[in-house]
Structures are given as C-alpha cells and as structure tokens.
C-alpha cells in the first residue's frame, strides 16, 4: 500500500507473509521510497531491476537494496527479490492513470 500525493510518496507499507528475500527486499523498498518523488521512485525501481538483471550500475542510490546484487545469479530467487518492487511499480502506474483521468 502507498499514499502518493502531490507527486510524492507520502507513505508506503506492506503486510504479508513471504520468504526472507521477499520480505527483506520489500522492507528495504518501503524505507527507500519514503519521501521520494514519483520520478525518483521510478528511477530507483529501474536501477534495482538493472541490478537484478546483473547489469553494471552505480549501486549507491539503492542504499541497502544493494544487498540483493547477486540475486540475479539465482534464477529461482529473482521473483522473490522483485515482487514488492513490481507491486510498487504497479501502484505508481495506477496512481498516474488515476491522475490522468
């Protein structure tokens, strides 16, 4: 869940039971995205996906999320590490779609 007002992530949280990688990744996501603009959030999501795809990146903006830098080497864990990020990306898209109406 997220509250996006005036193009800023005002609040973000999640509630669920999942594997350790999924839970930790999503927890880090929520901390990283608080107070970011939608544009900044989109950039971070893109950067995170590039990292998971084992592309060379500047990891500094990802802060603690860089802990998942090697997940892309374990194909069976990629979904675990990206499910929260994909969900938040979808929330952003829905927010933008709603705003465009």
Order of alpha helices (4+ residues) and beta strands (2+ residues): beta-beta-alpha-alpha-alpha
